[in-house]
Amino acid sequence: MVEHVRIRILPDGRVSRADAAAFLGRSAKTMADWFSKGVGPRTCKVGGRVFYYMKDLEAYRDTGAREAA
């Protein structure tokens, strides 16, 4: 059975930490912990908020790579 998760993707391909967590099946707290340790998918900061690009989340999910090739 495949579970579908609804996430909001901004026009430039960014998603919030909460949406990234939902996509990867993790908690937002786990994502924050990964960010502080410098592990997990690549992030970008905009206005003090942390975002993730969908292509990087997909690469991380599929191969464990920090960013899409």
CHARMM-style PDB file with segment names, atoms N, HN, CA, C and O in Angstrom:
ATOM      1  N   MET     1       0.836  -1.181   0.000  1.00  0.00      PROA
ATOM      2  CA  MET     1       0.000   0.000   0.000  1.00  0.00      PROA
ATOM      3  C   MET     1       0.882   1.245   0.000  1.00  0.00      PROA
ATOM      4  O   MET     1       1.836   1.339   0.772  1.00  0.00      PROA
ATOM      5  N   VAL     2       0.561   2.188  -0.860  1.00  0.00      PROA
ATOM      6  HN  VAL     2      -0.214   2.111  -1.488  1.00  0.00      PROA
ATOM      7  CA  VAL     2       1.312   3.430  -0.955  1.00  0.00      PROA
ATOM      8  C   VAL     2       0.518   4.524  -0.263  1.00  0.00      PROA
ATOM      9  O   VAL     2      -0.667   4.719  -0.534  1.00  0.00      PROA
ATOM     10  N   GLU     3       1.186   5.232   0.629  1.00  0.00      PROA
ATOM     11  HN  GLU     3       2.148   5.074   0.849  1.00  0.00      PROA
ATOM     12  CA  GLU     3       0.536   6.333   1.336  1.00  0.00      PROA
ATOM     13  C   GLU     3       0.924   7.637   0.657  1.00  0.00      PROA
ATOM     14  O   GLU     3       2.102   7.884   0.400  1.00  0.00      PROA
ATOM     15  N   HSD     4      -0.060   8.460   0.369  1.00  0.00      PROA
ATOM     16  HN  HSD     4      -1.017   8.259   0.578  1.00  0.00      PROA
ATOM     17  CA  HSD     4       0.201   9.749  -0.261  1.00  0.00      PROA
ATOM     18  C   HSD     4       0.236  10.839   0.808  1.00  0.00      PROA
ATOM     19  O   HSD     4      -0.628  10.897   1.683  1.00  0.00      PROA
ATOM     20  N   VAL     5       1.245  11.697   0.722  1.00  0.00      PROA
ATOM     21  HN  VAL     5       1.947  11.650   0.011  1.00  0.00      PROA
ATOM     22  CA  VAL     5       1.412  12.788   1.665  1.00  0.00      PROA
ATOM     23  C   VAL     5       1.260  14.086   0.898  1.00  0.00      PROA
ATOM     24  O   VAL     5       1.886  14.270  -0.146  1.00  0.00      PROA
ATOM     25  N   ARG     6       0.436  14.983   1.406  1.00  0.00      PROA
ATOM     26  HN  ARG     6      -0.073  14.834   2.254  1.00  0.00      PROA
ATOM     27  CA  ARG     6       0.260  16.279   0.753  1.00  0.00      PROA
ATOM     28  C   ARG     6       1.249  17.275   1.345  1.00  0.00      PROA
ATOM     29  O   ARG     6       1.309  17.478   2.558  1.00  0.00      PROA
ATOM     30  N   ILE     7       2.018  17.888   0.455  1.00  0.00      PROA
ATOM     31  HN  ILE     7       1.969  17.723  -0.530  1.00  0.00      PROA
ATOM     32  CA  ILE     7       2.964  18.906   0.890  1.00  0.00      PROA
ATOM     33  C   ILE     7       2.831  20.115  -0.013  1.00  0.00      PROA
ATOM     34  O   ILE     7       2.405  20.011  -1.164  1.00  0.00      PROA
ATOM     35  N   ARG     8       3.202  21.258   0.526  1.00  0.00      PROA
ATOM     36  HN  ARG     8       3.548  21.343   1.461  1.00  0.00      PROA
ATOM     37  CA  ARG     8       3.130  22.510  -0.237  1.00  0.00      PROA
ATOM     38  C   ARG     8       4.513  22.802  -0.810  1.00  0.00      PROA
ATOM     39  O   ARG     8       5.491  22.947  -0.078  1.00  0.00      PROA
ATOM     40  N   ILE     9       4.567  22.885  -2.129  1.00  0.00      PROA
ATOM     41  HN  ILE     9       3.772  22.767  -2.724  1.00  0.00      PROA
ATOM     42  CA  ILE     9       5.822  23.187  -2.824  1.00  0.00      PROA
ATOM     43  C   ILE     9       5.731  24.604  -3.375  1.00  0.00      PROA
ATOM     44  O   ILE     9       4.818  24.920  -4.138  1.00  0.00      PROA
ATOM     45  N   LEU    10       6.669  25.450  -2.992  1.00  0.00      PROA
ATOM     46  HN  LEU    10       7.411  25.194  -2.372  1.00  0.00      PROA
ATOM     47  CA  LEU    10       6.702  26.826  -3.487  1.00  0.00      PROA
ATOM     48  C   LEU    10       7.089  26.830  -4.966  1.00  0.00      PROA
ATOM     49  O   LEU    10       7.665  25.859  -5.456  1.00  0.00      PROA
ATOM     50  N   PRO    11       6.779  27.914  -5.677  1.00  0.00      PROA
ATOM     51  CA  PRO    11       7.068  27.962  -7.122  1.00  0.00      PROA
ATOM     52  C   PRO    11       8.521  27.668  -7.500  1.00  0.00      PROA
ATOM     53  O   PRO    11       8.778  27.159  -8.592  1.00  0.00      PROA
ATOM     54  N   ASP    12       9.470  27.977  -6.623  1.00  0.00      PROA
ATOM     55  HN  ASP    12       9.262  28.390  -5.736  1.00  0.00      PROA
ATOM     56  CA  ASP    12      10.879  27.712  -6.946  1.00  0.00      PROA
ATOM     57  C   ASP    12      11.335  26.319  -6.511  1.00  0.00      PROA
ATOM     58  O   ASP    12      12.518  25.997  -6.621  1.00  0.00      PROA
ATOM     59  N   GLY    13      10.411  25.491  -6.019  1.00  0.00      PROA
ATOM     60  HN  GLY    13       9.450  25.753  -5.930  1.00  0.00      PROA
ATOM     61  CA  GLY    13      10.745  24.123  -5.664  1.00  0.00      PROA
ATOM     62  C   GLY    13      11.098  23.906  -4.205  1.00  0.00      PROA
ATOM     63  O   GLY    13      11.453  22.794  -3.814  1.00  0.00      PROA
ATOM     64  N   ARG    14      11.006  24.959  -3.388  1.00  0.00      PROA
ATOM     65  HN  ARG    14      10.718  25.863  -3.706  1.00  0.00      PROA
ATOM     66  CA  ARG    14      11.323  24.827  -1.970  1.00  0.00      PROA
ATOM     67  C   ARG    14      10.123  24.303  -1.181  1.00  0.00      PROA
ATOM     68  O   ARG    14       8.971  24.518  -1.558  1.00  0.00      PROA
ATOM     69  N   VAL    15      10.417  23.613  -0.082  1.00  0.00      PROA
ATOM     70  HN  VAL    15      11.353  23.438   0.224  1.00  0.00      PROA
ATOM     71  CA  VAL    15       9.383  23.193   0.863  1.00  0.00      PROA
ATOM     72  C   VAL    15       9.855  23.524   2.278  1.00  0.00      PROA
ATOM     73  O   VAL    15      11.054  23.633   2.535  1.00  0.00      PROA
ATOM     74  N   SER    16       8.902  23.682   3.186  1.00  0.00      PROA
ATOM     75  HN  SER    16       7.928  23.594   2.977  1.00  0.00      PROA
ATOM     76  CA  SER    16       9.230  23.995   4.579  1.00  0.00      PROA
ATOM     77  C   SER    16       9.801  22.770   5.281  1.00  0.00      PROA
ATOM     78  O   SER    16       9.757  21.657   4.756  1.00  0.00      PROA
ATOM     79  N   ARG    17      10.332  22.993   6.464  1.00  0.00      PROA
ATOM     80  HN  ARG    17      10.368  23.897   6.890  1.00  0.00      PROA
ATOM     81  CA  ARG    17      10.874  21.884   7.251  1.00  0.00      PROA
ATOM     82  C   ARG    17       9.773  20.872   7.570  1.00  0.00      PROA
ATOM     83  O   ARG    17      10.001  19.666   7.482  1.00  0.00      PROA
ATOM     84  N   ALA    18       8.591  21.347   7.938  1.00  0.00      PROA
ATOM     85  HN  ALA    18       8.406  22.327   8.010  1.00  0.00      PROA
ATOM     86  CA  ALA    18       7.486  20.443   8.269  1.00  0.00      PROA
ATOM     87  C   ALA    18       7.084  19.600   7.061  1.00  0.00      PROA
ATOM     88  O   ALA    18       6.836  18.402   7.198  1.00  0.00      PROA
ATOM     89  N   ASP    19       7.017  20.217   5.880  1.00  0.00      PROA
ATOM     90  HN  ASP    19       7.218  21.190   5.769  1.00  0.00      PROA
ATOM     91  CA  ASP    19       6.661  19.477   4.675  1.00  0.00      PROA
ATOM     92  C   ASP    19       7.771  18.505   4.278  1.00  0.00      PROA
ATOM     93  O   ASP    19       7.493  17.397   3.820  1.00  0.00      PROA
ATOM     94  N   ALA    20       9.023  18.917   4.451  1.00  0.00      PROA
ATOM     95  HN  ALA    20       9.249  19.818   4.823  1.00  0.00      PROA
ATOM     96  CA  ALA    20      10.143  18.023   4.154  1.00  0.00      PROA
ATOM     97  C   ALA    20      10.099  16.806   5.072  1.00  0.00      PROA
ATOM     98  O   ALA    20      10.338  15.680   4.638  1.00  0.00      PROA
ATOM     99  N   ALA    21       9.793  17.042   6.334  1.00  0.00      PROA
ATOM    100  HN  ALA    21       9.598  17.957   6.687  1.00  0.00      PROA
ATOM    101  CA  ALA    21       9.692  15.944   7.299  1.00  0.00      PROA
ATOM    102  C   ALA    21       8.579  14.982   6.892  1.00  0.00      PROA
ATOM    103  O   ALA    21       8.764  13.766   6.933  1.00  0.00      PROA
ATOM    104  N   ALA    22       7.432  15.519   6.503  1.00  0.00      PROA
ATOM    105  HN  ALA    22       7.282  16.507   6.469  1.00  0.00      PROA
ATOM    106  CA  ALA    22       6.318  14.672   6.077  1.00  0.00      PROA
ATOM    107  C   ALA    22       6.710  13.855   4.848  1.00  0.00      PROA
ATOM    108  O   ALA    22       6.383  12.671   4.761  1.00  0.00      PROA
ATOM    109  N   PHE    23       7.401  14.474   3.907  1.00  0.00      PROA
ATOM    110  HN  PHE    23       7.667  15.435   3.977  1.00  0.00      PROA
ATOM    111  CA  PHE    23       7.826  13.783   2.688  1.00  0.00      PROA
ATOM    112  C   PHE    23       8.748  12.611   3.006  1.00  0.00      PROA
ATOM    113  O   PHE    23       8.638  11.546   2.399  1.00  0.00      PROA
ATOM    114  N   LEU    24       9.660  12.810   3.960  1.00  0.00      PROA
ATOM    115  HN  LEU    24       9.749  13.675   4.454  1.00  0.00      PROA
ATOM    116  CA  LEU    24      10.629  11.767   4.299  1.00  0.00      PROA
ATOM    117  C   LEU    24      10.120  10.819   5.384  1.00  0.00      PROA
ATOM    118  O   LEU    24      10.789   9.839   5.713  1.00  0.00      PROA
ATOM    119  N   GLY    25       8.944  11.104   5.942  1.00  0.00      PROA
ATOM    120  HN  GLY    25       8.401  11.900   5.675  1.00  0.00      PROA
ATOM    121  CA  GLY    25       8.417  10.242   6.996  1.00  0.00      PROA
ATOM    122  C   GLY    25       9.133  10.423   8.321  1.00  0.00      PROA
ATOM    123  O   GLY    25       9.224   9.488   9.116  1.00  0.00      PROA
ATOM    124  N   ARG    26       9.631  11.600   8.557  1.00  0.00      PROA
ATOM    125  HN  ARG    26       9.557  12.360   7.911  1.00  0.00      PROA
ATOM    126  CA  ARG    26      10.348  11.939   9.794  1.00  0.00      PROA
ATOM    127  C   ARG    26       9.584  13.041  10.517  1.00  0.00      PROA
ATOM    128  O   ARG    26       8.571  13.527  10.014  1.00  0.00      PROA
ATOM    129  N   SER    27      10.057  13.433  11.682  1.00  0.00      PROA
ATOM    130  HN  SER    27      10.879  13.038  12.091  1.00  0.00      PROA
ATOM    131  CA  SER    27       9.442  14.554  12.393  1.00  0.00      PROA
ATOM    132  C   SER    27      10.213  15.829  12.086  1.00  0.00      PROA
ATOM    133  O   SER    27      11.375  15.787  11.680  1.00  0.00      PROA
ATOM    134  N   ALA    28       9.553  16.956  12.284  1.00  0.00      PROA
ATOM    135  HN  ALA    28       8.610  16.991  12.613  1.00  0.00      PROA
ATOM    136  CA  ALA    28      10.226  18.244  12.077  1.00  0.00      PROA
ATOM    137  C   ALA    28      11.391  18.388  13.053  1.00  0.00      PROA
ATOM    138  O   ALA    28      12.403  19.007  12.726  1.00  0.00      PROA
ATOM    139  N   LYS    29      11.253  17.818  14.251  1.00  0.00      PROA
ATOM    140  HN  LYS    29      10.431  17.315  14.517  1.00  0.00      PROA
ATOM    141  CA  LYS    29      12.326  17.869  15.234  1.00  0.00      PROA
ATOM    142  C   LYS    29      13.549  17.101  14.736  1.00  0.00      PROA
ATOM    143  O   LYS    29      14.682  17.540  14.933  1.00  0.00      PROA
ATOM    144  N   THR    30      13.322  15.967  14.099  1.00  0.00      PROA
ATOM    145  HN  THR    30      12.402  15.610  13.940  1.00  0.00      PROA
ATOM    146  CA  THR    30      14.439  15.202  13.529  1.00  0.00      PROA
ATOM    147  C   THR    30      15.139  16.012  12.453  1.00  0.00      PROA
ATOM    148  O   THR    30      16.368  16.040  12.390  1.00  0.00      PROA
ATOM    149  N   MET    31      14.356  16.672  11.604  1.00  0.00      PROA
ATOM    150  HN  MET    31      13.358  16.650  11.655  1.00  0.00      PROA
ATOM    151  CA  MET    31      14.937  17.503  10.541  1.00  0.00      PROA
ATOM    152  C   MET    31      15.780  18.628  11.150  1.00  0.00      PROA
ATOM    153  O   MET    31      16.865  18.928  10.652  1.00  0.00      PROA
ATOM    154  N   ALA    32      15.287  19.246  12.220  1.00  0.00      PROA
ATOM    155  HN  ALA    32      14.406  19.001  12.624  1.00  0.00      PROA
ATOM    156  CA  ALA    32      16.031  20.316  12.889  1.00  0.00      PROA
ATOM    157  C   ALA    32      17.328  19.772  13.489  1.00  0.00      PROA
ATOM    158  O   ALA    32      18.367  20.429  13.437  1.00  0.00      PROA
ATOM    159  N   ASP    33      17.259  18.575  14.055  1.00  0.00      PROA
ATOM    160  HN  ASP    33      16.415  18.041  14.097  1.00  0.00      PROA
ATOM    161  CA  ASP    33      18.450  17.940  14.626  1.00  0.00      PROA
ATOM    162  C   ASP    33      19.472  17.650  13.538  1.00  0.00      PROA
ATOM    163  O   ASP    33      20.661  17.920  13.711  1.00  0.00      PROA
ATOM    164  N   TRP    34      19.014  17.098  12.415  1.00  0.00      PROA
ATOM    165  HN  TRP    34      18.048  16.878  12.274  1.00  0.00      PROA
ATOM    166  CA  TRP    34      19.906  16.843  11.289  1.00  0.00      PROA
ATOM    167  C   TRP    34      20.566  18.138  10.822  1.00  0.00      PROA
ATOM    168  O   TRP    34      21.768  18.167  10.556  1.00  0.00      PROA
ATOM    169  N   PHE    35      19.770  19.214  10.722  1.00  0.00      PROA
ATOM    170  HN  PHE    35      18.794  19.190  10.937  1.00  0.00      PROA
ATOM    171  CA  PHE    35      20.298  20.506  10.276  1.00  0.00      PROA
ATOM    172  C   PHE    35      21.419  20.974  11.204  1.00  0.00      PROA
ATOM    173  O   PHE    35      22.465  21.429  10.741  1.00  0.00      PROA
ATOM    174  N   SER    36      21.194  20.860  12.522  1.00  0.00      PROA
ATOM    175  HN  SER    36      20.344  20.490  12.898  1.00  0.00      PROA
ATOM    176  CA  SER    36      22.201  21.327  13.476  1.00  0.00      PROA
ATOM    177  C   SER    36      23.480  20.497  13.416  1.00  0.00      PROA
ATOM    178  O   SER    36      24.562  20.994  13.732  1.00  0.00      PROA
ATOM    179  N   LYS    37      23.356  19.227  13.009  1.00  0.00      PROA
ATOM    180  HN  LYS    37      22.478  18.824  12.753  1.00  0.00      PROA
ATOM    181  CA  LYS    37      24.516  18.340  12.906  1.00  0.00      PROA
ATOM    182  C   LYS    37      25.152  18.350  11.522  1.00  0.00      PROA
ATOM    183  O   LYS    37      26.207  17.750  11.318  1.00  0.00      PROA
ATOM    184  N   GLY    38      24.513  19.030  10.566  1.00  0.00      PROA
ATOM    185  HN  GLY    38      23.655  19.517  10.731  1.00  0.00      PROA
ATOM    186  CA  GLY    38      25.059  19.099   9.216  1.00  0.00      PROA
ATOM    187  C   GLY    38      24.875  17.810   8.430  1.00  0.00      PROA
ATOM    188  O   GLY    38      25.657  17.520   7.525  1.00  0.00      PROA
ATOM    189  N   VAL    39      23.847  17.033   8.767  1.00  0.00      PROA
ATOM    190  HN  VAL    39      23.211  17.269   9.502  1.00  0.00      PROA
ATOM    191  CA  VAL    39      23.556  15.798   8.038  1.00  0.00      PROA
ATOM    192  C   VAL    39      22.161  15.915   7.418  1.00  0.00      PROA
ATOM    193  O   VAL    39      21.458  16.905   7.623  1.00  0.00      PROA
ATOM    194  N   GLY    40      21.777  14.893   6.663  1.00  0.00      PROA
ATOM    195  HN  GLY    40      22.348  14.089   6.496  1.00  0.00      PROA
ATOM    196  CA  GLY    40      20.466  14.925   6.020  1.00  0.00      PROA
ATOM    197  C   GLY    40      20.514  15.693   4.715  1.00  0.00      PROA
ATOM    198  O   GLY    40      21.593  16.050   4.241  1.00  0.00      PROA
ATOM    199  N   PRO    41      19.347  15.951   4.127  1.00  0.00      PROA
ATOM    200  CA  PRO    41      19.313  16.646   2.839  1.00  0.00      PROA
ATOM    201  C   PRO    41      19.806  18.096   2.957  1.00  0.00      PROA
ATOM    202  O   PRO    41      19.733  18.710   4.021  1.00  0.00      PROA
ATOM    203  N   ARG    42      20.302  18.616   1.845  1.00  0.00      PROA
ATOM    204  HN  ARG    42      20.361  18.117   0.981  1.00  0.00      PROA
ATOM    205  CA  ARG    42      20.811  19.989   1.788  1.00  0.00      PROA
ATOM    206  C   ARG    42      19.693  20.964   2.118  1.00  0.00      PROA
ATOM    207  O   ARG    42      18.540  20.738   1.752  1.00  0.00      PROA
ATOM    208  N   THR    43      20.030  22.043   2.806  1.00  0.00      PROA
ATOM    209  HN  THR    43      20.967  22.227   3.103  1.00  0.00      PROA
ATOM    210  CA  THR    43      19.064  23.073   3.187  1.00  0.00      PROA
ATOM    211  C   THR    43      19.433  24.411   2.570  1.00  0.00      PROA
ATOM    212  O   THR    43      20.541  24.602   2.069  1.00  0.00      PROA
ATOM    213  N   CYS    44      18.481  25.331   2.617  1.00  0.00      PROA
ATOM    214  HN  CYS    44      17.581  25.176   3.024  1.00  0.00      PROA
ATOM    215  CA  CYS    44      18.765  26.729   2.284  1.00  0.00      PROA
ATOM    216  C   CYS    44      18.000  27.580   3.278  1.00  0.00      PROA
ATOM    217  O   CYS    44      16.887  27.236   3.674  1.00  0.00      PROA
ATOM    218  N   LYS    45      18.594  28.682   3.677  1.00  0.00      PROA
ATOM    219  HN  LYS    45      19.498  28.962   3.356  1.00  0.00      PROA
ATOM    220  CA  LYS    45      17.939  29.589   4.611  1.00  0.00      PROA
ATOM    221  C   LYS    45      17.472  30.825   3.868  1.00  0.00      PROA
ATOM    222  O   LYS    45      18.218  31.424   3.094  1.00  0.00      PROA
ATOM    223  N   VAL    46      16.222  31.197   4.119  1.00  0.00      PROA
ATOM    224  HN  VAL    46      15.616  30.710   4.748  1.00  0.00      PROA
ATOM    225  CA  VAL    46      15.641  32.401   3.532  1.00  0.00      PROA
ATOM    226  C   VAL    46      14.937  33.139   4.656  1.00  0.00      PROA
ATOM    227  O   VAL    46      14.006  32.616   5.269  1.00  0.00      PROA
ATOM    228  N   GLY    47      15.385  34.355   4.922  1.00  0.00      PROA
ATOM    229  HN  GLY    47      16.140  34.780   4.424  1.00  0.00      PROA
ATOM    230  CA  GLY    47      14.762  35.147   5.977  1.00  0.00      PROA
ATOM    231  C   GLY    47      14.798  34.470   7.332  1.00  0.00      PROA
ATOM    232  O   GLY    47      13.867  34.621   8.123  1.00  0.00      PROA
ATOM    233  N   GLY    48      15.862  33.721   7.616  1.00  0.00      PROA
ATOM    234  HN  GLY    48      16.618  33.597   6.974  1.00  0.00      PROA
ATOM    235  CA  GLY    48      15.998  33.048   8.890  1.00  0.00      PROA
ATOM    236  C   GLY    48      15.265  31.719   8.986  1.00  0.00      PROA
ATOM    237  O   GLY    48      15.389  31.026   9.996  1.00  0.00      PROA
ATOM    238  N   ARG    49      14.505  31.348   7.962  1.00  0.00      PROA
ATOM    239  HN  ARG    49      14.404  31.911   7.142  1.00  0.00      PROA
ATOM    240  CA  ARG    49      13.782  30.072   7.947  1.00  0.00      PROA
ATOM    241  C   ARG    49      14.536  29.060   7.096  1.00  0.00      PROA
ATOM    242  O   ARG    49      15.188  29.419   6.116  1.00  0.00      PROA
ATOM    243  N   VAL    50      14.440  27.803   7.477  1.00  0.00      PROA
ATOM    244  HN  VAL    50      13.910  27.512   8.274  1.00  0.00      PROA
ATOM    245  CA  VAL    50      15.121  26.726   6.767  1.00  0.00      PROA
ATOM    246  C   VAL    50      14.151  26.090   5.780  1.00  0.00      PROA
ATOM    247  O   VAL    50      13.018  25.760   6.128  1.00  0.00      PROA
ATOM    248  N   PHE    51      14.610  25.923   4.548  1.00  0.00      PROA
ATOM    249  HN  PHE    51      15.531  26.191   4.265  1.00  0.00      PROA
ATOM    250  CA  PHE    51      13.831  25.278   3.501  1.00  0.00      PROA
ATOM    251  C   PHE    51      14.662  24.178   2.868  1.00  0.00      PROA
ATOM    252  O   PHE    51      15.882  24.127   3.023  1.00  0.00      PROA
ATOM    253  N   TYR    52      13.978  23.302   2.154  1.00  0.00      PROA
ATOM    254  HN  TYR    52      12.987  23.343   2.028  1.00  0.00      PROA
ATOM    255  CA  TYR    52      14.600  22.203   1.426  1.00  0.00      PROA
ATOM    256  C   TYR    52      14.077  22.237  -0.003  1.00  0.00      PROA
ATOM    257  O   TYR    52      12.916  22.577  -0.227  1.00  0.00      PROA
ATOM    258  N   TYR    53      14.918  21.890  -0.967  1.00  0.00      PROA
ATOM    259  HN  TYR    53      15.861  21.614  -0.784  1.00  0.00      PROA
ATOM    260  CA  TYR    53      14.464  21.787  -2.351  1.00  0.00      PROA
ATOM    261  C   TYR    53      13.981  20.360  -2.604  1.00  0.00      PROA
ATOM    262  O   TYR    53      14.618  19.400  -2.171  1.00  0.00      PROA
ATOM    263  N   MET    54      12.867  20.226  -3.297  1.00  0.00      PROA
ATOM    264  HN  MET    54      12.350  21.006  -3.649  1.00  0.00      PROA
ATOM    265  CA  MET    54      12.282  18.916  -3.580  1.00  0.00      PROA
ATOM    266  C   MET    54      13.272  17.978  -4.256  1.00  0.00      PROA
ATOM    267  O   MET    54      13.331  16.794  -3.925  1.00  0.00      PROA
ATOM    268  N   LYS    55      14.050  18.498  -5.201  1.00  0.00      PROA
ATOM    269  HN  LYS    55      14.003  19.460  -5.470  1.00  0.00      PROA
ATOM    270  CA  LYS    55      15.010  17.632  -5.907  1.00  0.00      PROA
ATOM    271  C   LYS    55      16.019  17.044  -4.936  1.00  0.00      PROA
ATOM    272  O   LYS    55      16.442  15.900  -5.105  1.00  0.00      PROA
ATOM    273  N   ASP    56      16.415  17.814  -3.912  1.00  0.00      PROA
ATOM    274  HN  ASP    56      16.071  18.742  -3.775  1.00  0.00      PROA
ATOM    275  CA  ASP    56      17.363  17.310  -2.922  1.00  0.00      PROA
ATOM    276  C   ASP    56      16.701  16.301  -1.985  1.00  0.00      PROA
ATOM    277  O   ASP    56      17.332  15.323  -1.581  1.00  0.00      PROA
ATOM    278  N   LEU    57      15.434  16.533  -1.637  1.00  0.00      PROA
ATOM    279  HN  LEU    57      14.922  17.327  -1.965  1.00  0.00      PROA
ATOM    280  CA  LEU    57      14.706  15.574  -0.804  1.00  0.00      PROA
ATOM    281  C   LEU    57      14.534  14.247  -1.530  1.00  0.00      PROA
ATOM    282  O   LEU    57      14.685  13.179  -0.936  1.00  0.00      PROA
ATOM    283  N   GLU    58      14.216  14.322  -2.823  1.00  0.00      PROA
ATOM    284  HN  GLU    58      14.093  15.189  -3.305  1.00  0.00      PROA
ATOM    285  CA  GLU    58      14.060  13.094  -3.611  1.00  0.00      PROA
ATOM    286  C   GLU    58      15.381  12.344  -3.719  1.00  0.00      PROA
ATOM    287  O   GLU    58      15.409  11.118  -3.612  1.00  0.00      PROA
ATOM    288  N   ALA    59      16.475  13.073  -3.929  1.00  0.00      PROA
ATOM    289  HN  ALA    59      16.452  14.069  -4.016  1.00  0.00      PROA
ATOM    290  CA  ALA    59      17.798  12.441  -4.010  1.00  0.00      PROA
ATOM    291  C   ALA    59      18.157  11.799  -2.677  1.00  0.00      PROA
ATOM    292  O   ALA    59      18.705  10.698  -2.646  1.00  0.00      PROA
ATOM    293  N   TYR    60      17.856  12.471  -1.588  1.00  0.00      PROA
ATOM    294  HN  TYR    60      17.410  13.366  -1.613  1.00  0.00      PROA
ATOM    295  CA  TYR    60      18.151  11.927  -0.268  1.00  0.00      PROA
ATOM    296  C   TYR    60      17.321  10.669  -0.013  1.00  0.00      PROA
ATOM    297  O   TYR    60      17.834   9.670   0.491  1.00  0.00      PROA
ATOM    298  N   ARG    61      16.053  10.724  -0.360  1.00  0.00      PROA
ATOM    299  HN  ARG    61      15.635  11.535  -0.769  1.00  0.00      PROA
ATOM    300  CA  ARG    61      15.163   9.571  -0.179  1.00  0.00      PROA
ATOM    301  C   ARG    61      15.642   8.378  -1.006  1.00  0.00      PROA
ATOM    302  O   ARG    61      15.644   7.244  -0.525  1.00  0.00      PROA
ATOM    303  N   ASP    62      16.045   8.635  -2.238  1.00  0.00      PROA
ATOM    304  HN  ASP    62      16.044   9.556  -2.629  1.00  0.00      PROA
ATOM    305  CA  ASP    62      16.389   7.550  -3.160  1.00  0.00      PROA
ATOM    306  C   ASP    62      17.793   6.994  -2.970  1.00  0.00      PROA
ATOM    307  O   ASP    62      18.014   5.793  -3.131  1.00  0.00      PROA
ATOM    308  N   THR    63      18.751   7.868  -2.627  1.00  0.00      PROA
ATOM    309  HN  THR    63      18.572   8.843  -2.497  1.00  0.00      PROA
ATOM    310  CA  THR    63      20.149   7.414  -2.579  1.00  0.00      PROA
ATOM    311  C   THR    63      20.893   7.798  -1.312  1.00  0.00      PROA
ATOM    312  O   THR    63      21.996   7.304  -1.077  1.00  0.00      PROA
ATOM    313  N   GLY    64      20.326   8.657  -0.499  1.00  0.00      PROA
ATOM    314  HN  GLY    64      19.430   9.058  -0.689  1.00  0.00      PROA
ATOM    315  CA  GLY    64      21.027   9.138   0.684  1.00  0.00      PROA
ATOM    316  C   GLY    64      21.959  10.291   0.386  1.00  0.00      PROA
ATOM    317  O   GLY    64      22.710  10.726   1.259  1.00  0.00      PROA
ATOM    318  N   ALA    65      21.919  10.799  -0.859  1.00  0.00      PROA
ATOM    319  HN  ALA    65      21.309  10.446  -1.568  1.00  0.00      PROA
ATOM    320  CA  ALA    65      22.777  11.923  -1.245  1.00  0.00      PROA
ATOM    321  C   ALA    65      22.263  13.217  -0.613  1.00  0.00      PROA
ATOM    322  O   ALA    65      21.054  13.412  -0.490  1.00  0.00      PROA
ATOM    323  N   ARG    66      23.171  14.091  -0.215  1.00  0.00      PROA
ATOM    324  HN  ARG    66      24.153  13.933  -0.314  1.00  0.00      PROA
ATOM    325  CA  ARG    66      22.753  15.368   0.397  1.00  0.00      PROA
ATOM    326  C   ARG    66      22.105  16.302  -0.596  1.00  0.00      PROA
ATOM    327  O   ARG    66      21.264  17.116  -0.214  1.00  0.00      PROA
ATOM    328  N   GLU    67      22.478  16.207  -1.875  1.00  0.00      PROA
ATOM    329  HN  GLU    67      23.161  15.546  -2.185  1.00  0.00      PROA
ATOM    330  CA  GLU    67      21.892  17.079  -2.880  1.00  0.00      PROA
ATOM    331  C   GLU    67      21.769  16.340  -4.220  1.00  0.00      PROA
ATOM    332  O   GLU    67      22.461  15.355  -4.479  1.00  0.00      PROA
ATOM    333  N   ALA    68      20.878  16.846  -5.044  1.00  0.00      PROA
ATOM    334  HN  ALA    68      20.316  17.646  -4.834  1.00  0.00      PROA
ATOM    335  CA  ALA    68      20.654  16.220  -6.349  1.00  0.00      PROA
ATOM    336  C   ALA    68      21.860  16.459  -7.247  1.00  0.00      PROA
ATOM    337  O   ALA    68      22.502  17.506  -7.177  1.00  0.00      PROA
ATOM    338  N   ALA    69      22.150  15.508  -8.065  1.00  0.00      PROA
ATOM    339  HN  ALA    69      21.628  14.657  -8.122  1.00  0.00      PROA
ATOM    340  CA  ALA    69      23.296  15.614  -8.985  1.00  0.00      PROA
ATOM    341  C   ALA    69      22.980  16.499 -10.162  1.00  0.00      PROA
ATOM    342  OT1 ALA    69      23.830  16.697 -11.031  1.00  0.00      PROA
TER     343      ALA     69
END
